[in-house]
């Protein structure tokens, strides 16, 4: 009887296939642990390495966690997830483009990110980085167009939403800029510089209305 029971257990294990757990699943479970702040911190931190675009809704919720460390890890994890294309060659090319952007070699950066977009158009961060390069070059129309492409692929991208705001500020449209900065804060409420800009724009618009009376 014991040998038959053992054989049955082995057969069941073989049919069950691989275990469902793994680094990403463990991190997601930890981040969902509302009672254990250390677990949530660990989960948010680990998702920077193992997270995918499918995890963005949960990470976006963590941006409102009562613990500031969890919020910080969640924000960093989202940027890390956004920066992974799922293709090693594209990721290497992306790193080159980021370095060019950091060094203010803007025209080469545009070429690099354009190549990335051509090879993997679904990679939202390629569009976002090219939008940044275009913004720094003063080509606001192309930057706006690329921000549109980012948002089609990643509606959580507060960086692109802030980018819209910056472009509208540069083109003297404070009311439109305010709207986009508020949208960025609605996604990620942990943006003190954006909040300061919102308060400045509100004061500016109030003063304009007073001046018109």
Secondary structure, DSSP 8 states (H G I E B T S, - for coil): -HHHHHHHHHHHHHHH-S-S--HHHHHHHHHT-TT-HHHHHHHHHHHHHH--GGGHHHHHHHTT-SSHHHHHHHHHHHHHHHT--S-HHHHHHHHHHHHHHHTT-HHHHHHHHHHHHHH-TT-HHHHHHHHHHHHHTT-HHHHHHHHHHHHHH-TT-HHHHHHHHHHHHHTT-HHHHHHHHHHHHHH-S--HHHHHHHHHHHHHHHHHHHHH-
